[in-house]
Amino acid sequence: MTYWALNAIFLMIVAVVALLAFRRVRWAAIGLTAAILLVMTAVFDNIMISVGLVAYNESLISGAFIGVAPVEDFAYAVAAIVGLPALWALLERKPRA
């Protein structure tokens, strides 16, 4: 199974949750979070890969990179950026009348 196939499973689940919740999500907050988290992911993934902490099977990645980090690594950050606010909105307690 390629990394994209594995990512697709999780991203589909996140997409379903997001579709249910996005009516109540604050887009400015998600945008700021996305920018910060994607930059942090790029920095730390590149460091971890450069020092040899993590390695990837070349036959299982797309071949597209940001620095030395395969773009597949960013799917988890995207899932967190979209999925966590969506879950927060869905699970938010409504005030009692």
Backbone as XML, in Angstrom:
<?xml version="1.0"?>
<chain id="A" units="angstrom">
  <residue number="1" name="MET">
    <atom name="N" x="0.853" y="-1.174" z="0.000"/>
    <atom name="CA" x="0.000" y="0.000" z="0.000"/>
    <atom name="C" x="0.899" y="1.237" z="0.000"/>
  </residue>
  <residue number="2" name="THR">
    <atom name="N" x="0.628" y="2.169" z="-0.895"/>
    <atom name="CA" x="1.433" y="3.388" z="-0.956"/>
    <atom name="C" x="1.013" y="4.346" z="0.155"/>
  </residue>
  <residue number="3" name="TYR">
    <atom name="N" x="1.866" y="5.336" z="0.391"/>
    <atom name="CA" x="1.537" y="6.339" z="1.405"/>
    <atom name="C" x="0.296" y="7.136" z="0.997"/>
  </residue>
  <residue number="4" name="TRP">
    <atom name="N" x="0.128" y="7.396" z="-0.302"/>
    <atom name="CA" x="-1.065" y="8.114" z="-0.752"/>
    <atom name="C" x="-2.330" y="7.302" z="-0.487"/>
  </residue>
  <residue number="5" name="ALA">
    <atom name="N" x="-2.287" y="6.003" z="-0.685"/>
    <atom name="CA" x="-3.458" y="5.161" z="-0.418"/>
    <atom name="C" x="-3.814" y="5.192" z="1.063"/>
  </residue>
  <residue number="6" name="LEU">
    <atom name="N" x="-2.811" y="5.100" z="1.910"/>
    <atom name="CA" x="-3.049" y="5.179" z="3.349"/>
    <atom name="C" x="-3.610" y="6.549" z="3.734"/>
  </residue>
  <residue number="7" name="ASN">
    <atom name="N" x="-3.030" y="7.601" z="3.171"/>
    <atom name="CA" x="-3.521" y="8.953" z="3.440"/>
    <atom name="C" x="-4.957" y="9.126" z="2.972"/>
  </residue>
  <residue number="8" name="ALA">
    <atom name="N" x="-5.291" y="8.540" z="1.827"/>
    <atom name="CA" x="-6.636" y="8.690" z="1.278"/>
    <atom name="C" x="-7.694" y="8.155" z="2.236"/>
  </residue>
  <residue number="9" name="ILE">
    <atom name="N" x="-7.408" y="7.068" z="2.903"/>
    <atom name="CA" x="-8.364" y="6.498" z="3.860"/>
    <atom name="C" x="-8.671" y="7.503" z="4.966"/>
  </residue>
  <residue number="10" name="PHE">
    <atom name="N" x="-7.628" y="8.052" z="5.567"/>
    <atom name="CA" x="-7.825" y="9.001" z="6.663"/>
    <atom name="C" x="-8.426" y="10.316" z="6.175"/>
  </residue>
  <residue number="11" name="LEU">
    <atom name="N" x="-8.004" y="10.780" z="5.008"/>
    <atom name="CA" x="-8.528" y="12.049" z="4.501"/>
    <atom name="C" x="-9.998" y="11.946" z="4.108"/>
  </residue>
  <residue number="12" name="MET">
    <atom name="N" x="-10.446" y="10.772" z="3.674"/>
    <atom name="CA" x="-11.874" y="10.599" z="3.373"/>
    <atom name="C" x="-12.703" y="10.683" z="4.649"/>
  </residue>
  <residue number="13" name="ILE">
    <atom name="N" x="-12.227" y="10.083" z="5.715"/>
    <atom name="CA" x="-12.931" y="10.165" z="6.997"/>
    <atom name="C" x="-12.997" y="11.609" z="7.466"/>
  </residue>
  <residue number="14" name="VAL">
    <atom name="N" x="-11.883" y="12.318" z="7.366"/>
    <atom name="CA" x="-11.841" y="13.729" z="7.763"/>
    <atom name="C" x="-12.792" y="14.550" z="6.902"/>
  </residue>
  <residue number="15" name="ALA">
    <atom name="N" x="-12.847" y="14.265" z="5.609"/>
    <atom name="CA" x="-13.730" y="15.012" z="4.711"/>
    <atom name="C" x="-15.194" y="14.833" z="5.092"/>
  </residue>
  <residue number="16" name="VAL">
    <atom name="N" x="-15.583" y="13.633" z="5.446"/>
    <atom name="CA" x="-16.975" y="13.390" z="5.856"/>
    <atom name="C" x="-17.303" y="14.170" z="7.125"/>
  </residue>
  <residue number="17" name="VAL">
    <atom name="N" x="-16.423" y="14.114" z="8.098"/>
    <atom name="CA" x="-16.635" y="14.863" z="9.345"/>
    <atom name="C" x="-16.692" y="16.358" z="9.055"/>
  </residue>
  <residue number="18" name="ALA">
    <atom name="N" x="-15.812" y="16.835" z="8.191"/>
    <atom name="CA" x="-15.770" y="18.264" z="7.867"/>
    <atom name="C" x="-17.042" y="18.712" z="7.161"/>
  </residue>
  <residue number="19" name="LEU">
    <atom name="N" x="-17.564" y="17.894" z="6.271"/>
    <atom name="CA" x="-18.801" y="18.260" z="5.574"/>
    <atom name="C" x="-19.965" y="18.414" z="6.541"/>
  </residue>
  <residue number="20" name="LEU">
    <atom name="N" x="-19.966" y="17.633" z="7.586"/>
    <atom name="CA" x="-21.027" y="17.734" z="8.582"/>
    <atom name="C" x="-20.888" y="18.975" z="9.459"/>
  </residue>
  <residue number="21" name="ALA">
    <atom name="N" x="-19.683" y="19.482" z="9.606"/>
    <atom name="CA" x="-19.428" y="20.526" z="10.602"/>
    <atom name="C" x="-19.087" y="21.897" z="10.045"/>
  </residue>
  <residue number="22" name="PHE">
    <atom name="N" x="-18.749" y="22.024" z="8.790"/>
    <atom name="CA" x="-18.190" y="23.280" z="8.310"/>
    <atom name="C" x="-19.136" y="24.468" z="8.326"/>
  </residue>
  <residue number="23" name="ARG">
    <atom name="N" x="-20.371" y="24.259" z="8.610"/>
    <atom name="CA" x="-21.281" y="25.402" z="8.739"/>
    <atom name="C" x="-20.886" y="26.260" z="9.922"/>
  </residue>
  <residue number="24" name="ARG">
    <atom name="N" x="-20.256" y="25.656" z="10.916"/>
    <atom name="CA" x="-19.976" y="26.349" z="12.172"/>
    <atom name="C" x="-18.498" y="26.638" z="12.405"/>
  </residue>
  <residue number="25" name="VAL">
    <atom name="N" x="-17.676" y="26.518" z="11.399"/>
    <atom name="CA" x="-16.234" y="26.666" z="11.580"/>
    <atom name="C" x="-15.787" y="28.075" z="11.209"/>
  </residue>
  <residue number="26" name="ARG">
    <atom name="N" x="-14.829" y="28.595" z="11.960"/>
    <atom name="CA" x="-14.267" y="29.924" z="11.698"/>
    <atom name="C" x="-13.102" y="29.789" z="10.723"/>
  </residue>
  <residue number="27" name="TRP">
    <atom name="N" x="-13.280" y="30.306" z="9.515"/>
    <atom name="CA" x="-12.291" y="30.134" z="8.456"/>
    <atom name="C" x="-10.987" y="30.870" z="8.724"/>
  </residue>
  <residue number="28" name="ALA">
    <atom name="N" x="-11.034" y="32.064" z="9.325"/>
    <atom name="CA" x="-9.801" y="32.810" z="9.600"/>
    <atom name="C" x="-8.904" y="32.021" z="10.552"/>
  </residue>
  <residue number="29" name="ALA">
    <atom name="N" x="-9.494" y="31.426" z="11.558"/>
    <atom name="CA" x="-8.724" y="30.630" z="12.521"/>
    <atom name="C" x="-8.119" y="29.405" z="11.845"/>
  </residue>
  <residue number="30" name="ILE">
    <atom name="N" x="-8.864" y="28.775" z="10.965"/>
    <atom name="CA" x="-8.344" y="27.606" z="10.253"/>
    <atom name="C" x="-7.199" y="28.016" z="9.332"/>
  </residue>
  <residue number="31" name="GLY">
    <atom name="N" x="-7.324" y="29.150" z="8.663"/>
    <atom name="CA" x="-6.262" y="29.625" z="7.778"/>
    <atom name="C" x="-4.970" y="29.902" z="8.520"/>
  </residue>
  <residue number="32" name="LEU">
    <atom name="N" x="-5.070" y="30.569" z="9.661"/>
    <atom name="CA" x="-3.882" y="30.857" z="10.468"/>
    <atom name="C" x="-3.258" y="29.564" z="10.990"/>
  </residue>
  <residue number="33" name="THR">
    <atom name="N" x="-4.087" y="28.679" z="11.466"/>
    <atom name="CA" x="-3.609" y="27.380" z="11.946"/>
    <atom name="C" x="-2.923" y="26.607" z="10.825"/>
  </residue>
  <residue number="34" name="ALA">
    <atom name="N" x="-3.518" y="26.619" z="9.644"/>
    <atom name="CA" x="-2.942" y="25.909" z="8.500"/>
    <atom name="C" x="-1.553" y="26.443" z="8.167"/>
  </residue>
  <residue number="35" name="ALA">
    <atom name="N" x="-1.428" y="27.752" z="8.113"/>
    <atom name="CA" x="-0.132" y="28.347" z="7.777"/>
    <atom name="C" x="0.937" y="27.941" z="8.790"/>
  </residue>
  <residue number="36" name="ILE">
    <atom name="N" x="0.618" y="28.069" z="10.063"/>
    <atom name="CA" x="1.590" y="27.744" z="11.113"/>
    <atom name="C" x="1.935" y="26.258" z="11.107"/>
  </residue>
  <residue number="37" name="LEU">
    <atom name="N" x="0.928" y="25.408" z="11.053"/>
    <atom name="CA" x="1.169" y="23.965" z="11.129"/>
    <atom name="C" x="1.908" y="23.426" z="9.904"/>
  </residue>
  <residue number="38" name="LEU">
    <atom name="N" x="1.599" y="23.941" z="8.726"/>
    <atom name="CA" x="2.293" y="23.468" z="7.528"/>
    <atom name="C" x="3.755" y="23.906" z="7.513"/>
  </residue>
  <residue number="39" name="VAL">
    <atom name="N" x="4.036" y="25.123" z="7.982"/>
    <atom name="CA" x="5.433" y="25.565" z="8.077"/>
    <atom name="C" x="6.177" y="24.715" z="9.100"/>
  </residue>
  <residue number="40" name="MET">
    <atom name="N" x="5.555" y="24.484" z="10.260"/>
    <atom name="CA" x="6.199" y="23.656" z="11.287"/>
    <atom name="C" x="6.429" y="22.234" z="10.784"/>
  </residue>
  <residue number="41" name="THR">
    <atom name="N" x="5.461" y="21.690" z="10.069"/>
    <atom name="CA" x="5.609" y="20.349" z="9.509"/>
    <atom name="C" x="6.772" y="20.309" z="8.525"/>
  </residue>
  <residue number="42" name="ALA">
    <atom name="N" x="6.861" y="21.311" z="7.666"/>
    <atom name="CA" x="7.958" y="21.356" z="6.693"/>
    <atom name="C" x="9.310" y="21.415" z="7.392"/>
  </residue>
  <residue number="43" name="VAL">
    <atom name="N" x="9.428" y="22.274" z="8.384"/>
    <atom name="CA" x="10.704" y="22.428" z="9.090"/>
    <atom name="C" x="11.087" y="21.135" z="9.806"/>
  </residue>
  <residue number="44" name="PHE">
    <atom name="N" x="10.200" y="20.627" z="10.641"/>
    <atom name="CA" x="10.554" y="19.468" z="11.454"/>
    <atom name="C" x="10.674" y="18.181" z="10.646"/>
  </residue>
  <residue number="45" name="ASP">
    <atom name="N" x="9.844" y="17.993" z="9.626"/>
    <atom name="CA" x="9.991" y="16.806" z="8.775"/>
    <atom name="C" x="11.331" y="16.822" z="8.058"/>
  </residue>
  <residue number="46" name="ASN">
    <atom name="N" x="11.711" y="17.982" z="7.539"/>
    <atom name="CA" x="13.000" y="18.082" z="6.851"/>
    <atom name="C" x="14.157" y="17.802" z="7.798"/>
  </residue>
  <residue number="47" name="ILE">
    <atom name="N" x="14.072" y="18.289" z="9.026"/>
    <atom name="CA" x="15.132" y="18.021" z="10.008"/>
    <atom name="C" x="15.199" y="16.531" z="10.326"/>
  </residue>
  <residue number="48" name="MET">
    <atom name="N" x="14.049" y="15.928" z="10.622"/>
    <atom name="CA" x="14.035" y="14.506" z="10.993"/>
    <atom name="C" x="14.539" y="13.613" z="9.866"/>
  </residue>
  <residue number="49" name="ILE">
    <atom name="N" x="14.173" y="13.942" z="8.635"/>
    <atom name="CA" x="14.624" y="13.137" z="7.497"/>
    <atom name="C" x="16.109" y="13.368" z="7.242"/>
  </residue>
  <residue number="50" name="SER">
    <atom name="N" x="16.555" y="14.616" z="7.351"/>
    <atom name="CA" x="17.967" y="14.946" z="7.090"/>
    <atom name="C" x="18.924" y="14.270" z="8.064"/>
  </residue>
  <residue number="51" name="VAL">
    <atom name="N" x="18.513" y="14.127" z="9.327"/>
    <atom name="CA" x="19.402" y="13.490" z="10.312"/>
    <atom name="C" x="19.253" y="11.968" z="10.328"/>
  </residue>
  <residue number="52" name="GLY">
    <atom name="N" x="18.374" y="11.431" z="9.490"/>
    <atom name="CA" x="18.231" y="9.987" z="9.377"/>
    <atom name="C" x="17.277" y="9.355" z="10.372"/>
  </residue>
  <residue number="53" name="LEU">
    <atom name="N" x="16.490" y="10.159" z="11.060"/>
    <atom name="CA" x="15.533" y="9.626" z="12.024"/>
    <atom name="C" x="14.397" y="8.875" z="11.330"/>
  </residue>
  <residue number="54" name="VAL">
    <atom name="N" x="14.024" y="9.348" z="10.140"/>
    <atom name="CA" x="12.929" y="8.757" z="9.368"/>
    <atom name="C" x="13.429" y="8.523" z="7.945"/>
  </residue>
  <residue number="55" name="ALA">
    <atom name="N" x="13.010" y="7.418" z="7.350"/>
    <atom name="CA" x="13.336" y="7.131" z="5.948"/>
    <atom name="C" x="12.088" y="6.582" z="5.265"/>
  </residue>
  <residue number="56" name="TYR">
    <atom name="N" x="12.029" y="6.719" z="3.966"/>
    <atom name="CA" x="10.863" y="6.282" z="3.206"/>
    <atom name="C" x="11.284" y="5.323" z="2.113"/>
  </residue>
  <residue number="57" name="ASN">
    <atom name="N" x="10.448" y="4.335" z="1.873"/>
    <atom name="CA" x="10.649" y="3.423" z="0.762"/>
    <atom name="C" x="10.339" y="4.204" z="-0.514"/>
  </residue>
  <residue number="58" name="GLU">
    <atom name="N" x="11.331" y="4.376" z="-1.365"/>
    <atom name="CA" x="11.181" y="5.195" z="-2.578"/>
    <atom name="C" x="10.065" y="4.692" z="-3.494"/>
  </residue>
  <residue number="59" name="SER">
    <atom name="N" x="9.781" y="3.405" z="-3.466"/>
    <atom name="CA" x="8.743" y="2.863" z="-4.347"/>
    <atom name="C" x="7.334" y="3.165" z="-3.841"/>
  </residue>
  <residue number="60" name="LEU">
    <atom name="N" x="7.212" y="3.647" z="-2.611"/>
    <atom name="CA" x="5.893" y="3.907" z="-2.036"/>
    <atom name="C" x="5.537" y="5.388" z="-1.956"/>
  </residue>
  <residue number="61" name="ILE">
    <atom name="N" x="6.433" y="6.262" z="-2.395"/>
    <atom name="CA" x="6.141" y="7.695" z="-2.360"/>
    <atom name="C" x="6.002" y="8.227" z="-3.778"/>
  </residue>
  <residue number="62" name="SER">
    <atom name="N" x="5.387" y="9.408" z="-3.892"/>
    <atom name="CA" x="5.085" y="9.976" z="-5.206"/>
    <atom name="C" x="6.306" y="10.525" z="-5.923"/>
  </residue>
  <residue number="63" name="GLY">
    <atom name="N" x="7.320" y="10.910" z="-5.177"/>
    <atom name="CA" x="8.495" y="11.523" z="-5.782"/>
    <atom name="C" x="8.462" y="13.036" z="-5.728"/>
  </residue>
  <residue number="64" name="ALA">
    <atom name="N" x="7.364" y="13.616" z="-5.240"/>
    <atom name="CA" x="7.269" y="15.068" z="-5.055"/>
    <atom name="C" x="7.722" y="15.395" z="-3.634"/>
  </residue>
  <residue number="65" name="PHE">
    <atom name="N" x="8.555" y="16.413" z="-3.516"/>
    <atom name="CA" x="9.144" y="16.745" z="-2.217"/>
    <atom name="C" x="9.018" y="18.231" z="-1.917"/>
  </residue>
  <residue number="66" name="ILE">
    <atom name="N" x="8.987" y="18.547" z="-0.646"/>
    <atom name="CA" x="9.169" y="19.904" z="-0.141"/>
    <atom name="C" x="10.442" y="19.812" z="0.686"/>
  </residue>
  <residue number="67" name="GLY">
    <atom name="N" x="11.520" y="20.315" z="0.137"/>
    <atom name="CA" x="12.831" y="20.060" z="0.729"/>
    <atom name="C" x="13.156" y="18.599" z="0.515"/>
  </residue>
  <residue number="68" name="VAL">
    <atom name="N" x="13.401" y="17.876" z="1.601"/>
    <atom name="CA" x="13.630" y="16.429" z="1.498"/>
    <atom name="C" x="12.419" y="15.633" z="1.984"/>
  </residue>
  <residue number="69" name="ALA">
    <atom name="N" x="11.364" y="16.336" z="2.395"/>
    <atom name="CA" x="10.157" y="15.675" z="2.907"/>
    <atom name="C" x="9.191" y="15.375" z="1.762"/>
  </residue>
  <residue number="70" name="PRO">
    <atom name="N" x="8.738" y="14.135" z="1.648"/>
    <atom name="CA" x="7.744" y="13.825" z="0.618"/>
    <atom name="C" x="6.424" y="14.528" z="0.936"/>
  </residue>
  <residue number="71" name="VAL">
    <atom name="N" x="5.715" y="14.940" z="-0.107"/>
    <atom name="CA" x="4.469" y="15.674" z="0.113"/>
    <atom name="C" x="3.440" y="14.837" z="0.872"/>
  </residue>
  <residue number="72" name="GLU">
    <atom name="N" x="3.580" y="13.525" z="0.828"/>
    <atom name="CA" x="2.652" y="12.667" z="1.569"/>
    <atom name="C" x="2.678" y="12.966" z="3.064"/>
  </residue>
  <residue number="73" name="ASP">
    <atom name="N" x="3.802" y="13.415" z="3.574"/>
    <atom name="CA" x="3.913" y="13.741" z="4.998"/>
    <atom name="C" x="2.956" y="14.857" z="5.414"/>
  </residue>
  <residue number="74" name="PHE">
    <atom name="N" x="2.595" y="15.703" z="4.483"/>
    <atom name="CA" x="1.760" y="16.851" z="4.814"/>
    <atom name="C" x="0.278" y="16.493" z="4.923"/>
  </residue>
  <residue number="75" name="ALA">
    <atom name="N" x="-0.094" y="15.295" z="4.509"/>
    <atom name="CA" x="-1.495" y="14.878" z="4.598"/>
    <atom name="C" x="-1.972" y="14.822" z="6.044"/>
  </residue>
  <residue number="76" name="TYR">
    <atom name="N" x="-1.090" y="14.425" z="6.943"/>
    <atom name="CA" x="-1.493" y="14.335" z="8.345"/>
    <atom name="C" x="-1.723" y="15.722" z="8.934"/>
  </residue>
  <residue number="77" name="ALA">
    <atom name="N" x="-0.924" y="16.685" z="8.532"/>
    <atom name="CA" x="-1.138" y="18.060" z="8.982"/>
    <atom name="C" x="-2.452" y="18.594" z="8.426"/>
  </residue>
  <residue number="78" name="VAL">
    <atom name="N" x="-2.729" y="18.315" z="7.163"/>
    <atom name="CA" x="-3.992" y="18.753" z="6.557"/>
    <atom name="C" x="-5.171" y="18.093" z="7.264"/>
  </residue>
  <residue number="79" name="ALA">
    <atom name="N" x="-5.048" y="16.820" z="7.578"/>
    <atom name="CA" x="-6.118" y="16.126" z="8.299"/>
    <atom name="C" x="-6.363" y="16.766" z="9.657"/>
  </residue>
  <residue number="80" name="ALA">
    <atom name="N" x="-5.312" y="17.142" z="10.348"/>
    <atom name="CA" x="-5.465" y="17.800" z="11.652"/>
    <atom name="C" x="-6.072" y="19.184" z="11.498"/>
  </residue>
  <residue number="81" name="ILE">
    <atom name="N" x="-5.637" y="19.928" z="10.492"/>
    <atom name="CA" x="-6.139" y="21.284" z="10.264"/>
    <atom name="C" x="-7.630" y="21.272" z="9.973"/>
  </residue>
  <residue number="82" name="VAL">
    <atom name="N" x="-8.075" y="20.319" z="9.195"/>
    <atom name="CA" x="-9.487" y="20.241" z="8.814"/>
    <atom name="C" x="-10.298" y="19.458" z="9.836"/>
  </residue>
  <residue number="83" name="GLY">
    <atom name="N" x="-9.768" y="18.331" z="10.272"/>
    <atom name="CA" x="-10.532" y="17.422" z="11.121"/>
    <atom name="C" x="-10.771" y="17.894" z="12.535"/>
  </residue>
  <residue number="84" name="LEU">
    <atom name="N" x="-9.768" y="18.470" z="13.169"/>
    <atom name="CA" x="-9.942" y="18.882" z="14.565"/>
    <atom name="C" x="-10.957" y="20.007" z="14.737"/>
  </residue>
  <residue number="85" name="PRO">
    <atom name="N" x="-10.920" y="21.076" z="13.923"/>
    <atom name="CA" x="-11.973" y="22.087" z="14.064"/>
    <atom name="C" x="-13.359" y="21.533" z="13.734"/>
  </residue>
  <residue number="86" name="ALA">
    <atom name="N" x="-13.416" y="20.609" z="12.771"/>
    <atom name="CA" x="-14.702" y="20.008" z="12.424"/>
    <atom name="C" x="-15.249" y="19.193" z="13.591"/>
  </residue>
  <residue number="87" name="LEU">
    <atom name="N" x="-14.395" y="18.392" z="14.214"/>
    <atom name="CA" x="-14.831" y="17.627" z="15.385"/>
    <atom name="C" x="-15.231" y="18.548" z="16.526"/>
  </residue>
  <residue number="88" name="TRP">
    <atom name="N" x="-14.466" y="19.601" z="16.724"/>
    <atom name="CA" x="-14.775" y="20.570" z="17.777"/>
    <atom name="C" x="-16.172" y="21.151" z="17.551"/>
  </residue>
  <residue number="89" name="ALA">
    <atom name="N" x="-16.465" y="21.537" z="16.319"/>
    <atom name="CA" x="-17.773" y="22.117" z="16.005"/>
    <atom name="C" x="-18.890" y="21.099" z="16.196"/>
  </residue>
  <residue number="90" name="LEU">
    <atom name="N" x="-18.645" y="19.859" z="15.817"/>
    <atom name="CA" x="-19.677" y="18.829" z="15.957"/>
    <atom name="C" x="-19.925" y="18.445" z="17.408"/>
  </residue>
  <residue number="91" name="LEU">
    <atom name="N" x="-18.871" y="18.449" z="18.206"/>
    <atom name="CA" x="-18.992" y="17.996" z="19.587"/>
    <atom name="C" x="-19.246" y="19.128" z="20.574"/>
  </residue>
  <residue number="92" name="GLU">
    <atom name="N" x="-19.306" y="20.347" z="20.059"/>
    <atom name="CA" x="-19.529" y="21.499" z="20.925"/>
    <atom name="C" x="-20.872" y="21.355" z="21.642"/>
  </residue>
  <residue number="93" name="ARG">
    <atom name="N" x="-20.829" y="21.604" z="22.927"/>
    <atom name="CA" x="-22.065" y="21.484" z="23.704"/>
    <atom name="C" x="-22.954" y="22.687" z="23.448"/>
  </residue>
  <residue number="94" name="LYS">
    <atom name="N" x="-24.193" y="22.402" z="23.244"/>
    <atom name="CA" x="-25.158" y="23.474" z="23.028"/>
    <atom name="C" x="-25.688" y="23.926" z="24.391"/>
  </residue>
  <residue number="95" name="PRO">
    <atom name="N" x="-25.895" y="25.237" z="24.580"/>
    <atom name="CA" x="-26.415" y="25.704" z="25.871"/>
    <atom name="C" x="-27.822" y="25.157" z="26.127"/>
  </residue>
  <residue number="96" name="ARG">
    <atom name="N" x="-28.054" y="24.839" z="27.383"/>
    <atom name="CA" x="-29.387" y="24.330" z="27.745"/>
    <atom name="C" x="-30.364" y="25.487" z="27.854"/>
  </residue>
  <residue number="97" name="ALA">
    <atom name="N" x="-31.570" y="25.230" z="27.432"/>
    <atom name="CA" x="-32.598" y="26.278" z="27.479"/>
    <atom name="C" x="-33.296" y="26.291" z="28.814"/>
  </residue>
</chain>
